[in-house]
Amino acid sequence: MRIIWRNPQISVKDVHSQLTGKDERAYTTVQTYMERMVDKKFLAKHKDGKVNFYIPIIAENDMLEKETNSFVEKAFKGSFSNLAAFLFDMDTIDEDDLNKLKQLIKNKEE
């Protein structure tokens, strides 16, 4: 989606050509993913000749909020505190991230 937000009205071919390294996928995988995004109402598509072009119809923050809420609902029974506890238990949060989280909580409480 980041590629599409940076390049509104883009074809599968153009998205596929911009995926590199660990993000690289087969052309048909990209095409399937983009069609699913149309089904989820994240993208619209229109045909110009033989080529489908895709246009974002949801803002990045709106999509992140929707997908995050869906993930938390499915994986953590809707509890963000359960998500936070899980992340803390993984021991992957470094001191810098921990300080940022503390500051975010402090700012939210004010």
C-alpha positions in Angstrom: 0.0 0.0 0.0 2.9 2.4 0.7 3.9 2.1 -3.0 0.3 2.9 -4.0 -0.1 5.8 -1.6 3.1 7.3 -3.1 2.0 6.6 -6.7 -1.8 6.9 -6.9 -3.2 5.3 -10.1 -0.7 2.5 -10.5 -0.7 -0.8 -12.3 0.1 -4.2 -10.9 3.2 -4.2 -13.2 4.5 -1.0 -11.7 3.9 -2.1 -8.1 5.6 -5.4 -8.9 8.6 -3.7 -10.4 9.1 -1.6 -7.2 9.1 -4.6 -4.8 12.7 -5.7 -4.1 14.6 -7.8 -1.6 12.5 -9.4 1.1 9.3 -7.7 -0.3 9.7 -9.2 -3.7 6.8 -11.4 -4.8 5.6 -13.2 -7.9 3.6 -11.0 -10.2 0.4 -13.1 -9.7 0.8 -12.8 -5.9 0.9 -9.0 -6.2 -2.1 -9.1 -8.5 -4.1 -11.3 -6.1 -3.2 -9.1 -3.1 -4.3 -5.9 -5.0 -7.6 -7.5 -5.9 -8.2 -8.4 -2.3 -7.5 -4.8 -1.4 -10.2 -3.8 -3.9 -12.6 -6.3 -2.2 -11.8 -4.7 1.2 -12.5 -1.3 -0.2 -8.9 -0.1 0.3 -8.4 0.3 -3.5 -10.5 1.2 -6.5 -9.6 0.1 -10.0 -10.3 1.3 -13.5 -9.3 -0.2 -16.8 -7.5 1.8 -19.4 -7.2 -0.4 -22.5 -6.0 -3.7 -21.3 -4.4 -2.4 -18.1 -6.1 -2.1 -14.7 -5.0 0.9 -12.6 -5.4 0.9 -8.9 -6.2 4.0 -6.8 -6.1 4.2 -3.0 -9.5 5.1 -1.5 -8.6 4.9 2.1 -6.0 7.1 3.8 -2.9 5.4 5.3 -3.8 6.2 8.9 -7.4 5.0 8.4 -6.2 1.7 7.0 -3.7 1.2 9.8 -6.4 1.9 12.4 -8.8 -0.5 10.8 -6.3 -3.3 10.3 -4.8 -2.9 13.8 -8.3 -3.0 15.4 -9.1 -6.1 13.4 -5.8 -7.8 14.4 -6.2 -7.0 18.1 -9.8 -8.2 18.0 -8.8 -11.5 16.5 -5.5 -12.2 18.2 -6.1 -10.5 21.6 -9.9 -10.6 22.1 -10.0 -6.9 21.5 -7.7 -6.0 24.3 -4.8 -3.6 23.6 -3.4 -4.2 27.1 -3.1 -8.0 26.2 -1.3 -6.9 23.0 1.1 -4.7 25.1 1.7 -7.5 27.6 2.5 -9.9 24.8 5.0 -7.5 23.3 6.6 -6.9 26.7 6.8 -10.6 27.3 8.7 -11.1 24.0 11.7 -9.2 25.4 12.2 -7.4 22.1 11.5 -3.9 23.3 14.7 -2.0 23.8 15.3 0.8 26.2 14.7 3.5 23.6 11.3 2.0 22.6 10.4 1.6 26.3 11.2 5.3 27.0 9.1 6.3 23.9 6.2 4.2 25.2 6.4 5.8 28.6 6.3 9.2 27.1 3.3 8.3 24.9 1.4 7.1 28.0 2.4 10.2 29.9 1.2 12.5 27.1 -2.1 10.6 26.7 -2.8 11.0 30.5 -2.3 14.7 30.4 
